Amino acid sequence: MRFLLTSAGIKNASIRDALVDLLGKPIADSSALCIPTAGYGHPQGSPDGAWRFISGQSSTPMCELGWKSLGVLELTALPSIDEERWVPWIRETDVLLVNGGDALFLCHWMRQSGLADLLPSLHETVWVGLSAGSMMMTPCIGEDFVGWKPPTGGDSTLGIVDFSIFPHVDHEDLPDNSMANAERWAAGIPNPAYAIDDQTAIKVTDGTVEVVSEGHWKLFTPSPSASESG
């Protein structure tokens, strides 16, 4: 599987070009399924937020890019549907577009639905995450981002990539998401961690990590003296 882990969707031409590169074909020739699930677990989540994401009315471009086809995959529904029905839906699609919201809620339903177990076999599928949809792929999110609490507790997520993500850094409407707070957050993370703004994404192909940015970002390593920035 290939990943485009964004803070706020396909916000600029560089991130869009990275998406097309991962797809290996134009967006107009690609099929997509969007996953709104994470939004329902966030304290500020709402049905109208899910609608805005699906309909392309939000400020985080994902579903409105001109896909050949677009469907909705709601993870909370999958446990009540036979796998023989829904697994082909996923195997036949080119890209999964995953909304933001609460990363731990999303991770819980990835596991409960069975989609987490399916991911390793999706070699040609592209995962495009938005905020929590990106964070859920990391080893952990840090206590700062724990909202909805899973039955098992903790802040662990799927760990498919080996770094954590602090999204929306220096966002004008999110004063707590300053770079200084990101650095403090990263000090409690046991693995490498990226702070990325809304003009930045992280592209992962066969384990190779590339930062795609028209904004600013910073990489924190477990050793504070070994950080990079861009």
Secondary structure by P-SEA (a helix, b strand, c coil): ccccccccccccaaaaaaaaaaaccccccccbbbbcccccccccccaaaaaaaaacccccccccccccbbbbbbccccccccccccaaaaaaccbbbbbbccaaaaaaaaaaacccccccccccbbbbbccaaaaaacccccccccccccccccccccccccbbbbccccccccccccaaaaaaaaaacccbbbbccccbbbbbcccbbbbbbccccccccccccccccc
